[in-house]
Amino acid sequence: MQADILEQLHENPLQNMPVVGFFENYKLEKTTVSGRSMILSGTSDYTWAYLSVSDENEMKTLLDKFEFQSLYFANVEEWMIPHLTRNHRVEWRLSTHRYYLPEDTVVDPPANDCRPLENGLVPYIYDRSPYKDFTSEDYIRERIERDISAGIWVDDELAGWGLTHDDSSLGFLNVLAKYRGQGLGESIFRSLICGKREKQKPVFVNVEPHNKQSINLLNKLGLKFDRQVSWLKLI
C-alpha cells in the first residue's frame, strides 16, 4: 500500500483497522479519493470496496467518482447506508458490532493447548460452520494459509477452532456442541490474541449483536466496543 494512503488511514485507526488489515493481505486494485475520504478496492472472495469516510459531505462525491464499480461494500457504518442505497437496493447485509483490544490490556495465555490449523481440516471446518452463507472452503483454506489460526483437540478430535477473516479480524470461533461449557472457546480466543500480538498487529473482532455469549467473552478479556459496521451486497 502506498505510504501516503497508509498514513491517511492511520489518522483514524479505529475506523480503519479492517481497511489496513484487508490491504495487508490483498492487493490494492483501485483508489478513489474525495478530500480526506477514500474507497479502496481489492479482491478476496469478492472485489470489496472498503470505505474510509468520516465526512458525510464527501460521501456523495466519492460514490459518484467510484461509479459503483463493485457492488460489495465493507466497513459500512449506519449513516453511510442511505447514500449507498440512493440508486441501489440491498441484496444482503451482514451487520456486526466491532470490538477492539486496547494495546495496554494484558491478556493471559490459554489454559488449554492450542495448535495451528492445517489445510486438510478445511472440509471438516466448513461442514460445521454456522456461516456457510458467507464463506467457502476456498476462503477458509486461504485464511489458514495467510494468517494465524488455533485449534483444540480432544481425544484426537478437533473440538474447536478459530482463525481470521480477510480483514485480519479474529473470527470463525466455533466449538462443537458436545465440548461447550469447558472454556475451550476462551482458550482459542486467547491463543489468537497471543498470535496477533506476537506479530505486533491490532486485535479486533466483529460479532453479531445477538451473540451474547461471545460478547460476554470479549468483555471478560478486556475488549471494548467500537461501532456497528456492515458488509453489503447491492443490486
C-alpha positions in Angstrom: 0.0 0.0 0.0 1.2 3.5 -0.8 2.8 5.3 2.2 0.5 8.3 1.8 -2.6 6.2 1.8 -1.4 4.2 4.8 -0.6 7.5 6.7 -4.1 8.8 6.0 -5.7 5.6 7.2 -3.7 5.8 10.5 -5.2 9.2 11.2 -8.4 7.4 12.2 -7.0 4.0 13.4 -10.2 2.6 15.0 -12.3 3.2 11.9 -9.7 1.9 9.6 -8.4 -1.2 11.3 -10.2 -3.5 8.9 -9.2 -1.4 5.9 -5.5 -1.7 6.8 -5.9 -5.3 7.7 -7.5 -6.2 4.4 -4.9 -4.5 2.2 -2.0 -6.1 4.2 -3.5 -9.4 2.9 -4.7 -8.4 -0.6 -3.6 -6.2 -3.5 -4.9 -2.6 -3.6 -6.5 -2.5 -7.1 -8.2 0.9 -7.1 -8.2 4.1 -5.0 -11.0 6.6 -5.2 -10.5 9.9 -3.2 -12.6 12.8 -2.3 -11.0 15.2 0.2 -9.9 13.1 3.2 -12.2 10.2 2.3 -11.4 7.1 0.3 -12.8 4.0 -1.3 -10.1 1.3 -1.6 -10.9 -1.8 -3.7 -9.3 -5.2 -3.7 -10.3 -8.8 -4.2 -10.5 -11.7 -1.7 -13.7 -13.9 -2.2 -15.3 -10.9 -4.0 -14.0 -7.5 -5.1 -14.7 -5.4 -1.9 -14.9 -1.7 -1.8 -13.7 -0.6 1.6 -15.0 2.7 2.9 -12.8 5.1 4.8 -15.1 8.1 5.2 -15.6 10.4 8.1 -17.1 13.4 6.3 -20.7 12.9 5.1 -20.4 15.9 2.8 -17.7 14.0 0.9 -19.7 10.7 0.6 -21.8 11.6 -2.5 -18.8 13.0 -4.4 -16.8 9.9 -3.5 -19.5 7.5 -4.7 -20.1 9.5 -7.9 -16.3 9.1 -8.7 -16.4 5.4 -7.8 -19.4 4.8 -10.1 -20.2 1.6 -8.1 -17.6 -0.4 -10.0 -18.1 -3.0 -7.3 -21.4 -3.7 -5.5 -19.8 -5.3 -2.5 -19.1 -2.8 0.3 -17.3 -3.2 3.6 -16.6 -1.1 6.7 -20.0 0.4 6.2 -21.4 2.5 9.1 -25.1 3.1 9.6 -25.0 6.7 8.4 -23.5 5.6 5.1 -26.3 3.3 4.1 -28.8 5.9 2.7 -26.0 7.2 0.4 -25.2 3.7 -0.8 -28.8 2.8 -1.5 -29.7 6.1 -3.2 -29.9 4.3 -6.5 -29.4 0.7 -5.4 -31.1 -1.9 -3.2 -29.6 -4.2 -0.6 -29.4 -7.8 -1.7 -27.9 -9.0 1.5 -26.4 -7.4 4.6 -24.3 -8.7 7.5 -24.2 -6.3 10.5 -21.9 -6.7 13.4 -20.5 -4.9 16.4 -16.8 -4.3 16.3 -14.7 -4.7 19.4 -11.0 -4.0 19.8 -8.4 -4.8 22.4 -6.5 -1.7 23.8 -2.8 -2.1 23.4 -2.2 -1.8 27.2 -4.7 -4.5 28.1 -2.9 -7.7 29.5 -4.3 -11.0 28.3 -3.0 -14.2 29.8 -2.1 -17.2 27.5 -4.7 -20.0 27.0 -5.3 -22.7 29.7 -5.6 -25.4 27.0 -3.0 -26.5 24.4 -3.8 -24.8 21.1 -2.2 -25.7 17.7 -2.4 -24.0 14.3 -4.8 -25.5 11.8 -3.8 -27.3 8.6 -5.4 -27.3 5.1 -6.5 -30.9 5.5 -9.1 -29.8 8.1 -10.8 -27.3 5.7 -13.8 -29.6 4.7 -14.3 -30.6 8.4 -14.4 -26.9 9.4 -16.6 -25.8 6.6 -19.2 -28.6 7.1 -19.6 -27.5 10.8 -19.5 -23.7 10.1 -22.6 -21.8 11.2 -21.7 -19.2 8.4 -21.9 -21.3 5.2 -23.9 -18.5 3.5 -20.9 -16.2 4.0 -17.9 -18.4 3.4 -16.5 -21.3 1.4 -13.8 -24.0 1.6 -11.5 -21.9 -0.6 -11.9 -18.9 1.7 -11.2 -21.0 4.8 -8.2 -22.5 3.2 -6.8 -19.1 2.2 -7.2 -17.8 5.7 -5.4 -20.7 7.2 -2.5 -20.2 4.8 -2.3 -16.4 5.1 -2.7 -15.7 8.8 -2.9 -17.2 12.3 -5.3 -19.9 13.4 -5.8 -22.1 16.5 -7.5 -25.4 17.2 -8.0 -27.6 20.3 -8.1 -31.4 20.0 -9.9 -33.7 22.5 -9.2 -37.4 22.1 -7.8 -36.8 18.6 -11.0 -34.9 17.5 -10.9 -31.3 16.6 -13.2 -29.9 19.2 -13.0 -26.2 18.5 -11.2 -23.7 16.3 -10.7 -20.1 15.3 -8.9 -18.2 12.6 -9.1 -14.7 11.0 -11.2 -13.0 8.3 -9.8 -11.3 5.2 -9.6 -8.0 7.1 -7.4 -9.7 9.7 -10.1 -9.6 12.4 -10.4 -12.6 14.7 -13.3 -14.9 13.8 -14.7 -18.3 12.9 -14.7 -19.2 16.6 -16.6 -22.4 16.9 -16.7 -25.2 19.5 -18.6 -28.4 18.8 -21.7 -28.6 20.9 -20.6 -31.6 23.0 -17.5 -29.7 24.1 -19.1 -26.4 25.0 -19.1 -25.1 28.6 -15.5 -26.2 29.2 -13.7 -23.0 28.4 -12.3 -24.2 25.1 -13.6 -21.1 23.2 -11.9 -18.8 25.6 -8.6 -20.7 25.2 -8.9 -20.5 21.4 -9.5 -16.8 21.6 -6.6 -16.2 24.0 -4.4 -18.1 21.6 -5.4 -16.0 18.7 -4.8 -12.8 20.7 -1.3 -14.0 21.6 -0.7 -14.8 17.9 -1.7 -11.3 16.8 0.4 -9.7 19.5 3.5 -11.7 18.5 3.1 -10.2 15.1 2.5 -6.7 16.6 -0.9 -6.5 14.9 -4.1 -4.9 16.3 -6.6 -7.2 17.8 -10.3 -6.7 16.8 -13.3 -8.8 16.2 -16.8 -8.4 14.6 -19.6 -10.2 16.4 -23.3 -10.2 15.7 -25.2 -8.2 18.3 -27.4 -11.1 19.4 -24.4 -13.3 20.2 -24.4 -12.6 23.9 -22.1 -15.5 24.8 -19.3 -14.2 22.5 -19.8 -10.6 23.7 -19.5 -11.7 27.3 -16.2 -13.4 26.5 -14.9 -10.3 24.7 -15.8 -8.1 27.7 -14.1 -10.6 30.0 -10.9 -10.4 28.1 -10.9 -6.6 28.0 -12.0 -5.8 24.5 -14.0 -2.6 24.1 -17.0 -1.8 21.9 -16.1 0.5 19.0 -19.0 0.7 16.5 -21.6 -1.1 14.4 -20.4 -2.0 10.9 -21.9 -3.9 8.0 -21.0 -5.7 4.8 -23.4 -5.1 1.9 -24.1 -6.6 -1.4 -26.1 -4.2 -3.6 -28.2 -4.8 -6.7 
